[in-house]
């Protein structure tokens, strides 16, 4: 006298995949919604502390070619103010008598100078065949740490 109920009785030998498909579709929708929020740009590790590199002693020489950009549109070669077109020829003249390994141009720019101005000067110098360009920065004082910009 077993239990016999109505409805065809016995075990089913087929796998019911409907619940699994429902779970997979829900997970797919969740990932499709969440993924754009995870990709807000390229992740770049910002340094928390900066070490001062060794100072290039060639910049202290009298014959060093130093271009200064105190503000947008102002260019100085040494202490002489020049425009961008004269800068090209002046740099070429200043480096004409130097050996190939000594042909270095140092570039100093103010903190408020736009990136485009610096690139413009770099391109002007490279047009004359000078590939060695040094960017001049202040040394980090002892005990001070570089602060990462707030995001």
N, CA, C and O of each residue as an XYZ file, in Angstrom:
604
protein
N       0.804     -1.147      0.000
C       0.000      0.000      0.000
C       0.872      1.244      0.000
O       1.009      1.923      1.018
N       1.402      1.505     -1.041
C       2.213      2.689     -1.168
C       1.355      3.898     -1.423
O       0.138      3.834     -1.592
N       2.040      4.962     -1.440
C       1.303      6.191     -1.692
C       1.146      6.334     -3.179
O       2.112      6.394     -3.940
N      -0.016      6.382     -3.536
C      -0.286      6.575     -4.942
C      -1.167      7.782     -5.072
O      -2.317      7.801     -4.632
N      -0.628      8.735     -5.655
C      -1.425      9.926     -5.821
C      -1.797     10.056     -7.275
O      -1.349      9.297     -8.135
N      -2.572     10.972     -7.503
C      -2.947     11.199     -8.881
C      -1.849     11.954     -9.605
O      -1.008     12.583     -8.965
N      -1.844     11.906    -10.833
C      -0.953     12.720    -11.618
C       0.170     11.983    -12.257
O       1.189     12.637    -12.478
N       0.149     10.846    -12.557
C       1.154     10.199    -13.368
C       2.299      9.606    -12.599
O       3.003      8.770    -13.165
N       2.543      9.950    -11.398
C       3.508      9.364    -10.505
C       4.867      9.045    -11.116
O       5.045      9.128    -12.332
N       5.795      8.690    -10.292
C       7.124      8.313    -10.709
C       8.094      9.491    -10.736
O       7.711     10.644    -10.539
N       9.351      9.166    -10.984
C      10.400     10.178    -11.022
C      10.592     10.688    -12.435
O      10.381      9.958    -13.403
N      10.991     11.944    -12.549
C      11.303     12.489    -13.864
C      12.772     12.257    -14.147
O      13.617     12.459    -13.275
N      13.075     11.840    -15.343
C      14.462     11.612    -15.695
C      15.028     12.769    -16.531
O      16.182     12.701    -16.955
N      14.268     13.795    -16.771
C      14.725     14.945    -17.545
C      15.172     16.066    -16.610
O      14.602     16.249    -15.534
N      16.203     16.820    -17.029
C      16.700     17.945    -16.242
C      15.852     19.163    -16.575
O      15.596     19.463    -17.741
N      15.423     19.854    -15.533
C      14.642     21.067    -15.730
C      15.614     22.257    -15.741
O      16.103     22.654    -14.683
N      15.901     22.829    -16.909
C      16.887     23.898    -17.044
C      16.274     25.285    -16.927
O      17.008     26.273    -16.928
N      15.008     25.386    -16.830
C      14.368     26.697    -16.769
C      14.847     27.537    -15.592
O      15.137     28.715    -15.798
N      14.950     27.010    -14.367
C      15.448     27.841    -13.267
C      16.906     28.284    -13.488
O      17.269     29.404    -13.131
N      17.740     27.411    -14.075
C      19.124     27.772    -14.318
C      19.200     28.893    -15.352
O      20.007     29.809    -15.190
N      18.402     28.852    -16.389
C      18.389     29.900    -17.409
C      17.924     31.214    -16.791
O      18.470     32.270    -17.110
N      16.946     31.168    -15.932
C      16.465     32.381    -15.267
C      17.577     33.020    -14.427
O      17.757     34.237    -14.468
N      18.312     32.222    -13.679
C      19.404     32.735    -12.850
C      20.487     33.341    -13.734
O      20.997     34.418    -13.426
N      20.850     32.667    -14.832
C      21.883     33.177    -15.738
C      21.459     34.498    -16.386
O      22.286     35.399    -16.534
N      20.217     34.627    -16.767
C      19.745     35.886    -17.364
C      19.771     37.026    -16.340
O      20.114     38.155    -16.690
N      19.423     36.756    -15.117
C      19.479     37.782    -14.077
C      20.923     38.212    -13.844
O      21.189     39.408    -13.726
N      21.857     37.274    -13.773
C      23.268     37.610    -13.603
C      23.799     38.411    -14.793
O      24.565     39.357    -14.614
N      23.396     38.036    -15.993
C      23.824     38.770    -17.182
C      23.351     40.215    -17.133
O      24.118     41.127    -17.443
N      22.122     40.431    -16.755
C      21.584     41.798    -16.654
C      22.326     42.592    -15.580
O      22.642     43.764    -15.782
N      22.603     41.963    -14.447
C      23.332     42.656    -13.375
C      24.715     43.075    -13.861
O      25.122     44.213    -13.631
N      25.452     42.177    -14.533
C      26.786     42.516    -15.027
C      26.730     43.587    -16.111
O      27.615     44.440    -16.179
N      25.714     43.557    -16.952
C      25.585     44.575    -18.001
C      25.317     45.954    -17.404
O      25.755     46.960    -17.962
N      24.621     46.015    -16.307
C      24.320     47.297    -15.668
C      25.518     47.802    -14.866
O      25.787     49.003    -14.866
N      26.232     46.926    -14.195
C      27.325     47.320    -13.311
C      28.612     47.643    -14.070
O      29.360     48.518    -13.635
N      28.894     46.981    -15.169
C      30.164     47.137    -15.888
C      30.486     48.571    -16.296
O      31.630     48.982    -16.102
N      29.572     49.358    -16.842
C      29.943     50.740    -17.203
C      30.391     51.586    -16.013
O      31.185     52.510    -16.184
N      29.903     51.292    -14.828
C      30.305     52.056    -13.650
C      31.721     51.707    -13.210
O      32.375     52.510    -12.544
N      32.198     50.536    -13.569
C      33.540     50.126    -13.194
C      34.603     50.706    -14.116
O      35.767     50.778    -13.723
N      34.246     51.123    -15.330
C      35.196     51.598    -16.317
C      35.101     53.120    -16.457
O      34.487     53.620    -17.400
N      35.702     53.851    -15.527
C      35.654     55.303    -15.579
C      36.925     55.895    -16.140
O      37.088     57.115    -16.097
N      37.806     55.122    -16.647
C      39.054     55.621    -17.204
C      40.159     54.627    -16.970
O      39.964     53.574    -16.362
N      41.302     54.978    -17.457
C      42.457     54.117    -17.300
C      43.013     54.295    -15.900
O      43.219     55.420    -15.443
N      43.250     53.205    -15.234
C      43.801     53.262    -13.892
C      45.300     53.544    -13.964
O      46.041     52.830    -14.639
N      45.731     54.565    -13.280
C      47.140     54.924    -13.233
C      47.538     55.035    -11.773
O      46.876     55.706    -10.981
N      48.617     54.375    -11.432
C      49.110     54.452    -10.058
C      49.813     55.794     -9.874
O      50.833     56.052    -10.514
N      49.283     56.640     -9.018
C      49.863     57.947     -8.744
C      50.854     57.795     -7.605
O      50.510     57.257     -6.553
N      52.073     58.259     -7.798
C      53.068     58.096     -6.734
C      52.722     58.929     -5.506
O      52.302     60.080     -5.627
N      52.897     58.356     -4.351
C      52.646     59.063     -3.097
C      53.889     59.806     -2.642
O      53.786     60.879     -2.046
N      55.056     59.254     -2.914
C      56.307     59.899     -2.556
C      57.169     59.970     -3.797
O      57.139     59.081     -4.649
N      57.929     61.028     -3.883
C      58.806     61.174     -5.032
C      60.247     61.250     -4.540
O      60.550     61.935     -3.563
N      61.107     60.552     -5.218
C      62.528     60.642     -4.931
C      63.120     61.644     -5.898
O      62.715     61.706     -7.059
N      64.054     62.411     -5.441
C      64.729     63.357     -6.308
C      65.772     62.623     -7.133
O      66.642     61.948     -6.582
N      65.690     62.752     -8.459
C      66.741     62.132     -9.268
C      68.030     62.921     -9.111
O      68.035     64.047     -8.613
N      69.110     62.311     -9.543
C      70.387     62.999     -9.495
C      70.338     64.223    -10.384
O      69.790     64.186    -11.486
N      70.915     65.304     -9.897
C      70.913     66.541    -10.657
C      71.933     66.456    -11.782
O      73.063     66.013    -11.576
N      71.527     66.883    -12.969
C      72.432     66.919    -14.113
C      73.342     68.128    -13.947
O      72.881     69.269    -13.985
N      74.620     67.879    -13.765
C      75.560     68.976    -13.520
C      75.767     69.858    -14.739
O      76.253     70.981    -14.606
N      75.408     69.377    -15.926
C      75.594     70.166    -17.144
C      74.696     71.399    -17.169
O      75.001     72.371    -17.861
N      73.611     71.370    -16.435
C      72.700     72.521    -16.434
C      73.308     73.714    -15.713
O      72.901     74.851    -15.949
N      74.268     73.474    -14.844
C      74.900     74.558    -14.095
C      76.017     75.250    -14.872
O      76.534     76.276    -14.430
N      76.390     74.703    -16.012
C      77.460     75.290    -16.808
C      76.974     76.568    -17.479
O      75.783     76.746    -17.732
N      77.914     77.441    -17.756
C      77.615     78.700    -18.428
C      77.087     78.468    -19.844
O      76.279     79.248    -20.347
N      77.548     77.395    -20.479
C      77.193     77.128    -21.873
C      75.897     76.331    -22.030
O      75.525     75.990    -23.153
N      75.208     76.029    -20.938
C      73.975     75.254    -21.018
C      72.898     76.051    -21.749
O      72.758     77.258    -21.551
N      72.138     75.354    -22.597
C      71.047     75.982    -23.345
C      69.761     75.733    -22.558
O      69.265     74.609    -22.481
N      69.236     76.815    -21.977
C      68.051     76.706    -21.122
C      66.946     77.570    -21.704
O      67.122     78.772    -21.903
N      65.805     76.949    -21.976
C      64.628     77.672    -22.450
C      63.665     77.779    -21.276
O      63.328     76.780    -20.641
N      63.228     79.001    -20.998
C      62.287     79.227    -19.891
C      60.967     79.717    -20.451
O      60.924     80.524    -21.380
N      59.867     79.203    -19.854
C      58.521     79.641    -20.225
C      57.824     80.066    -18.931
O      57.165     79.246    -18.292
N      57.962     81.347    -18.534
C      57.338     81.767    -17.279
C      55.816     81.833    -17.344
O      55.140     81.600    -16.342
N      55.274     82.153    -18.526
C      53.820     82.148    -18.717
C      53.541     81.891    -20.193
O      54.446     81.974    -21.024
N      52.313     81.585    -20.512
C      51.953     81.255    -21.891
C      52.352     82.378    -22.844
O      52.007     83.540    -22.632
N      53.085     82.013    -23.900
C      53.467     82.976    -24.929
C      54.781     83.689    -24.684
O      55.274     84.362    -25.589
N      55.371     83.575    -23.503
C      56.671     84.191    -23.206
C      57.753     83.111    -23.242
O      57.674     82.103    -22.539
N      58.756     83.348    -24.071
C      59.841     82.388    -24.214
C      61.165     83.112    -23.995
O      61.385     84.201    -24.526
N      62.029     82.502    -23.217
C      63.349     83.056    -22.947
C      64.386     82.000    -23.253
O      64.248     80.839    -22.868
N      65.427     82.418    -23.951
C      66.588     81.569    -24.167
C      67.689     82.172    -23.330
O      68.235     83.222    -23.669
N      68.019     81.502    -22.228
C      68.904     82.103    -21.237
C      68.141     83.245    -20.574
O      67.112     83.016    -19.938
N      68.639     84.478    -20.720
C      67.940     85.648    -20.160
C      67.350     86.536    -21.246
O      66.809     87.605    -20.963
N      67.460     86.084    -22.489
C      67.004     86.878    -23.620
C      65.601     86.435    -24.044
O      65.367     85.253    -24.294
N      64.670     87.394    -24.123
C      63.311     87.083    -24.545
C      63.275     86.931    -26.058
O      63.784     87.783    -26.787
N      62.672     85.840    -26.530
C      62.566     85.568    -27.962
C      61.155     85.094    -28.275
O      60.428     84.645    -27.389
N      60.770     85.201    -29.564
C      59.494     84.607    -29.956
C      59.755     83.180    -30.429
O      60.909     82.763    -30.528
N      58.715     82.441    -30.716
C      58.862     81.016    -31.006
C      59.659     80.777    -32.284
O      60.393     79.792    -32.369
N      59.534     81.654    -33.279
C      60.274     81.461    -34.526
C      61.762     81.736    -34.336
O      62.600     81.003    -34.861
N      62.097     82.791    -33.587
C      63.498     83.098    -33.308
C      64.118     82.057    -32.380
O      65.330     81.842    -32.400
N      63.296     81.424    -31.583
C      63.781     80.412    -30.653
C      64.437     79.259    -31.402
O      65.485     78.762    -30.992
N      63.822     78.839    -32.492
C      64.356     77.719    -33.271
C      65.771     78.025    -33.758
O      66.688     77.225    -33.566
N      65.939     79.174    -34.382
C      67.256     79.504    -34.930
C      68.271     79.793    -33.821
O      69.449     79.466    -33.963
N      67.826     80.400    -32.723
C      68.739     80.689    -31.615
C      69.250     79.424    -30.957
O      70.424     79.343    -30.595
N      68.387     78.437    -30.799
C      68.800     77.152    -30.219
C      69.793     76.467    -31.153
O      70.785     75.891    -30.707
N      69.516     76.536    -32.450
C      70.416     75.912    -33.417
C      71.801     76.562    -33.373
O      72.817     75.869    -33.436
N      71.838     77.883    -33.265
C      73.124     78.594    -33.179
C      73.859     78.256    -31.884
O      75.077     78.076    -31.884
N      73.117     78.170    -30.786
C      73.742     77.900    -29.487
C      74.365     76.510    -29.426
O      75.355     76.299    -28.725
N      73.787     75.563    -30.162
C      74.276     74.187    -30.128
C      75.202     73.853    -31.288
O      75.673     72.720    -31.386
N      75.474     74.812    -32.170
C      76.242     74.543    -33.392
C      77.649     74.045    -33.103
O      78.122     73.144    -33.795
N      78.329     74.588    -32.119
C      79.730     74.245    -31.868
C      79.912     73.163    -30.810
O      81.037     72.914    -30.378
N      78.844     72.523    -30.389
C      78.949     71.516    -29.329
C      79.064     70.119    -29.913
O      78.617     69.853    -31.029
N      79.678     69.225    -29.128
C      79.750     67.821    -29.515
C      78.352     67.212    -29.429
O      77.477     67.724    -28.731
N      78.164     66.122    -30.145
C      76.842     65.489    -30.226
C      76.304     65.101    -28.846
O      75.114     65.280    -28.586
N      77.143     64.578    -27.967
C      76.663     64.156    -26.642
C      76.361     65.342    -25.730
O      75.685     65.181    -24.713
N      76.854     66.534    -26.081
C      76.593     67.727    -25.272
C      75.424     68.556    -25.796
O      75.098     69.594    -25.221
N      74.795     68.117    -26.869
C      73.670     68.866    -27.441
C      72.396     68.537    -26.665
O      71.603     67.683    -27.061
N      72.231     69.239    -25.557
C      71.061     69.051    -24.690
C      70.405     70.410    -24.486
O      71.085     71.407    -24.241
N      69.091     70.442    -24.588
C      68.325     71.658    -24.316
C      67.513     71.397    -23.056
O      66.817     70.387    -22.952
N      67.608     72.317    -22.100
C      66.849     72.204    -20.856
C      65.644     73.115    -20.939
O      65.736     74.241    -21.428
N      64.522     72.628    -20.464
C      63.259     73.355    -20.566
C      62.667     73.552    -19.176
O      62.398     72.589    -18.457
N      62.470     74.818    -18.811
C      61.824     75.157    -17.539
C      60.509     75.849    -17.866
O      60.459     76.719    -18.736
N      59.461     75.468    -17.182
C      58.188     76.163    -17.393
C      57.540     76.450    -16.045
O      57.728     75.722    -15.070
N      56.775     77.530    -16.025
C      56.058     77.893    -14.812
C      54.936     76.911    -14.538
O      54.510     76.174    -15.427
N      54.466     76.906    -13.312
C      53.419     75.951    -12.948
C      52.080     76.274    -13.602
O      51.220     75.398    -13.698
N      51.886     77.500    -14.049
C      50.621     77.880    -14.688
C      50.684     77.822    -16.206
O      49.718     78.182    -16.878
N      51.805     77.376    -16.753
C      51.949     77.288    -18.206
C      51.171     76.077    -18.702
O      51.234     75.000    -18.110
N      50.438     76.267    -19.794
C      49.625     75.168    -20.323
C      50.510     74.107    -20.969
O      51.613     74.386    -21.440
N      50.013     72.934    -20.975
C      50.727     71.789    -21.548
C      51.022     72.033    -23.026
O      52.081     71.645    -23.519
N      50.100     72.671    -23.729
C      50.276     72.938    -25.151
C      51.476     73.828    -25.435
O      52.154     73.641    -26.445
N      51.752     74.792    -24.564
C      52.909     75.676    -24.745
C      54.209     74.896    -24.618
O      55.145     75.113    -25.388
N      54.269     74.001    -23.662
C      55.471     73.188    -23.465
C      55.680     72.287    -24.681
O      56.801     72.152    -25.170
N      54.622     71.681    -25.162
C      54.717     70.808    -26.333
C      55.138     71.605    -27.561
O      55.909     71.113    -28.385
N      54.638     72.831    -27.689
C      55.014     73.682    -28.817
C      56.521     73.939    -28.824
O      57.153     73.886    -29.879
N      57.090     74.213    -27.673
C      58.532     74.458    -27.579
C      59.309     73.170    -27.853
O      60.318     73.198    -28.558
N      58.859     72.063    -27.316
C      59.530     70.787    -27.567
C      59.525     70.475    -29.058
O      60.543     70.049    -29.603
N      58.395     70.681    -29.719
C      58.320     70.437    -31.161
C      59.243     71.371    -31.935
O      59.876     70.954    -32.906
N      59.323     72.628    -31.513
C      60.207     73.589    -32.187
C      61.662     73.164    -32.068
O      62.424     73.286    -33.027
N      62.053     72.670    -30.910
C      63.429     72.231    -30.701
C      63.708     70.957    -31.502
O      64.783     70.809    -32.084
N      62.755     70.058    -31.527
C      62.953     68.798    -32.250
C      62.989     69.003    -33.755
O      63.595     68.203    -34.468
N      62.354     70.060    -34.257
C      62.419     70.378    -35.690
C      63.856     70.635    -36.117
O      64.213     70.392    -37.270
N      64.667     71.116    -35.216
C      66.065     71.412    -35.522
C      66.976     70.211    -35.294
O      68.198     70.340    -35.361
N      66.399     69.056    -35.027
C      67.178     67.830    -34.905
C      67.738     67.560    -33.530
O      68.595     66.690    -33.381
N      67.284     68.272    -32.525
C      67.762     68.043    -31.157
C      66.777     67.104    -30.465
O      65.599     67.424    -30.302
N      67.284     65.942    -30.063
C      66.423     64.953    -29.422
C      66.598     64.894    -27.912
O      65.751     64.343    -27.210
N      67.686     65.456    -27.409
C      67.933     65.428    -25.969
C      67.354     66.690    -25.347
O      67.907     67.781    -25.485
N      66.234     66.521    -24.664
C      65.551     67.640    -24.024
C      65.358     67.266    -22.559
O      64.761     66.237    -22.243
N      65.867     68.111    -21.672
C      65.724     67.872    -20.241
C      64.660     68.785    -19.664
O      64.652     69.984    -19.944
N      63.777     68.240    -18.875
C      62.751     69.029    -18.201
C      63.241     69.334    -16.791
O      63.596     68.425    -16.040
N      63.257     70.598    -16.439
C      63.807     71.044    -15.162
C      62.672     71.180    -14.153
O      61.630     71.765    -14.448
N      62.888     70.631    -12.960
C      61.892     70.723    -11.887
C      62.600     71.032    -10.587
O      63.796     70.782    -10.441
N      61.846     71.582     -9.638
C      62.398     71.848     -8.313
C      62.564     70.538     -7.560
O      61.834     69.571     -7.780
N      63.537     70.536     -6.674
C      63.726     69.372     -5.824
C      62.646     69.338     -4.758
O      62.188     70.377     -4.283
N      62.253     68.145     -4.396
C      61.314     67.968     -3.299
C      62.072     68.138     -2.001
O      63.098     67.492     -1.790
N      61.573     69.012     -1.121
C      62.278     69.284      0.133
C      62.181     68.091      1.063
O      61.206     67.340      1.028
N      63.198     67.922      1.894
C      63.189     66.811      2.832
C      62.033     66.948      3.806
O      61.741     68.041      4.291
N      61.388     65.844      4.085
C      60.276     65.852      5.022
C      58.945     66.124      4.356
O      57.897     65.859      4.945
N      58.964     66.653      3.126
C      57.712     66.939      2.425
C      57.378     65.749      1.529
O      58.267     65.085      0.997
N      56.109     65.500      1.376
C      55.677     64.446      0.476
C      54.820     65.073     -0.588
O      54.165     66.093     -0.374
N      54.839     64.435     -1.751
C      54.016     64.934     -2.854
C      52.587     64.528     -2.598
O      52.306     63.356     -2.343
N      51.702     65.461     -2.660
C      50.298     65.170     -2.428
C      49.634     64.799     -3.741
O      49.826     65.460     -4.762
N      48.855     63.740     -3.699
C      48.104     63.352     -4.885
C      46.915     64.297     -5.034
O      46.326     64.712     -4.036
N      46.559     64.642     -6.272
C      45.421     65.526     -6.458
C      44.135     64.876     -6.003
O      43.950     63.667     -6.141
N      43.268     65.674     -5.470
C      41.980     65.156     -4.991
C      41.113     64.793     -6.181
O      41.060     65.516     -7.175
N      40.438     63.669     -6.064
C      39.563     63.237     -7.165
C      38.135     63.325     -6.755
O      37.246     63.005     -7.543
